[in-house]
Amino acid sequence: MKKANDPSGFSVSDLLGLGQQSARKSYYRELSVRLEELEVERNRYKWLFENALHGIFQASLSGTLRAANPALAAMLDDPSVAHTLERCARFDALFVSSTTGQQLRDLLIVQGHVTCQTTLLQGASGNQVPVAITLIKKPAELAGDEDLIEGFVADITERERARQHLETLNAHLEARVADRTQELERLNEALRSARDAAEFANQSKDRYLAAASHDLLQPMNAARLLVASLQERLTDSDNLALIESVQNSLEGAEAILSDLLDISRLDHGQVQPQLRHFKLDDILCNLADEFAPVAQRKGLTLRYVPSHQAVTSDPYLLSRIVRNFLANACRYTQRGGICLGVRRHSDDRLAIQVVDSGIGIPESEYQLIFREFHQLNATRARDRQGVGLGLAIVERISQRLEHPLAVRSAPGQGSCFAVEVPRASGISFSQIPSPSAPPSAGDEFEGLRVLILDNEPTILEGMALLLSEWQISCDTALDLDAAKACQEAPDMLLVDLHLDDNVTGLEAIRQLRQHWHDPHLPAAILSADRSDHWQRRLRHAGVPQLNKPVRPGKLRALLRSLLNG
């Protein structure tokens, strides 16, 4: 039997007060289980600490590094944890900057934790390791003797490399964008320079075309006036046939120049339609009469179906469109006939149609025929007439008038060209006056005195010869002073628009009216300048204009208009 005073005779349970003689012996099993559980948790924490993928360390708040795991040692290129603890005995020694540790500790004291703070740790080989660090303050009542710092470190080297690579790519991209922007600016500047050069060249072309056309039309005008005078004088058929050939050649040259001027003016928006209500028969009947002899000479029949419709359009521009349709129909029709008529397109629109039995047009060329300088079946010189601007001008006029064009054709089956025009709404047919018939051309101008002012002597000579055939007395002058020197006041003035010494025809008319004390002296401008600028000024001044080359018929109509006031 054990003696009560023999300590060697007691077991551990007895020493803990859990012996057979103790009432606390019943708690021994529970305590053992609890101790085992604590041991399992301690081993588990130790295993996690040693095998964690991220670095973990523990330091005192005063700054002593107490523990570190293998992951942190590997992260810092240390051969062992012991080497890390020896090299970085102080918490601040973990960081590249010695102030970083103190700043983190100060922040930890205030906040109690620091989350994902990016910084640089100092590696064993002198390298710098970018990390994201999270710190938690562990109070003394949980830690034991003093407050502790629990640290968790994630290596973000790859992320930093990716960020730096992205920054490099961004820098290169920005450099490329800057280079491309600079190149684009250079290209834009080159385009602006090219555009400015093109506009300057185009303006120069327009100025040259206007000047050249004016200079060409002046002698052509004189030639036409002289030819017209010869036609008035000659009676034998041989000479008249020769004069007619010369007249046709002049008309062909004039048509080409007029086309060049017209397409330039249309392209630059210098043609302003003068819309009004009129009867279609007023222009279509005249066009049918104009082209009937042309068709007859080719053995064709030209049939016109009269129309009793009224439309709203510019009669002159609309006549240009239909005249071109008729000219092409006569040109490309070898046998058969041509029909000019009007069909109702809708309740408010009409279609003026020119139908022929000519060679026809392939559907593939419907768009090509409206291009400049394009002509069908003109491989031989004798087949070519003009320069192929007719339909190009027609298309531009239709766009200005907002009158759509239509083509229907097939090779060998003829063609149908049409232009749509709006009906005159709200206007009765009887409200639109018809043009009055001109009086006979017998002696209507006998006794009339006309002063012609032009700086071209040949034009003065041709105009005087033509007017003298109409029993008109003419005074001619090359400049304003010579005009004022005339002894007898004229009945009307015919004045060139551009005179010498920068004197304009309008100014000359004003001074001559003042000179003869007659503010209402009838006057007209004769000019090859067809610019919209001068047309507006002449309309504003109430002075009519006749374009050069002057056609005798139009000149006669102008004189008649001036006489009738």
C-alpha angles and dihedrals in degrees: 000000000000119000118237095232096051109100094188090065094065125088127224089264089053090050089051089049093254099110126130090269095054129090090215092065090097090066095056096088093051091049092050091051091049092049091051091050091051090050091052091050091047091051091046092052090046091051092049090046093052098040101038115128091221126060119264128187141167126213137168117254087241088065109263116135105226107173142004135180128235092254091062091047091051091047091056093043091246115152092224144000090254089058090052092050091048095046094043102034088151123058092231091058090070091073132072090228114054091213094056094076093050091047091051092049091050090050090047092053091053100041103025091228142038117209127205097334110177115222143136125266122204113246124214092245093052094265124135118235118203110218143168108228130196120192130193125188113227112203120233093245087064098033100045117232102019145353114292136205116227110198132193118191128194120193108230097177093121092046091051091048090052090047092049090046089050091048089050091049090047091049091050090046092050089048090050091046089050090049092046091046090051090047090048090050089051090049092047090049089049089048091049090049091047091047092048090048091048092048091047090048090047091049090047089050091051092048091046092046092049093046094043092046090049092049091046095045093052097065090036089055090052091048093051091049091051091047090049089052091051090050089054092051106037121079107171114099097229094057092042090054090051092048090049090054090052090047091051091050091051091048090051092051090046091051092054092049091046091051092051091049094044097050090048091051092046093050090053096046093246094133112086115188116233101213121200141146117267142151115264090220089064092069103023094055091052091048091050090051090047095054099035093086090045091054092043092055088057093047093252130134118231113200122190121195106206117234128210094194127118122214140184113238145099104288093204096050093041089052089053090057096047092041090057091049090052093045091053092046090054092045098050100036115088100174138004121039152287128239126202117193149130129249130187108252097180139333092286104025137065130199119220106206135193111194123186139175093227135130094292131219129259113242089238089066098049091104096036094061090065092057122102117268093006115136130175120233093355099136091121123063094232090056094056120092122175120342101287099264098119101094091035087059091044091055092050092048091050090052092050091049093039088232109143119225127221132194129193119175147131131194111275093004102083130243141265119207118186140178122199118224130182118248117242101260121209093010123109119220092242092056093065112082120224119230112268117248113254118247120250117285095230113110099332092128098041111136094014116139117208129184113212116199116188134137092222112086093199091055091050090051095048094045092049092049092049095047092047088059087059091054092255122144110227134201115190130200134179095203142013096265092054090049092053089050092066110117098216126050112243127233091229142000129234107190134178114236098228115044131173123285091032092289113151126214091243091056091046091052091049093051094044092050088050091046093055094037092238113122091180098050105145111249141168136189121236111197146147089214106104098171117142089232093065094039090057092047092049093048090049090051092047093236117138120227130213115196121230133269085061116221112213092227093053091044090053090049090049093051090048091050092050091049092051090050 
